[in-house]
């Protein structure tokens, strides 16, 4: 069972626009940036939102519930958890 999320990665196509949205519109603190390809913002609750421009198109910002459910079931059966990709 997932009890909380501390970090989420999100693919963006326009990093400058995304940084403006998360920083200026939402008012989050930018805590890290790497060559315009990766940027992190922290929420007031201590969560991190990471933005990147290099994940494959169609990458979801969070795992799909079916993937999580399947991974939990496999883990309970002693199997290695599956990847969300």
Buried (B, 14 or more C-beta within 10 A) or exposed (E): EEEEEEEBBBBBEEBEEBBEBBBEEEEBEEEEBEEEEBBBBBBEEEBBBBBBBEBEEEEEEEBEEEBBEBBEEEEEEEEEEEEEE
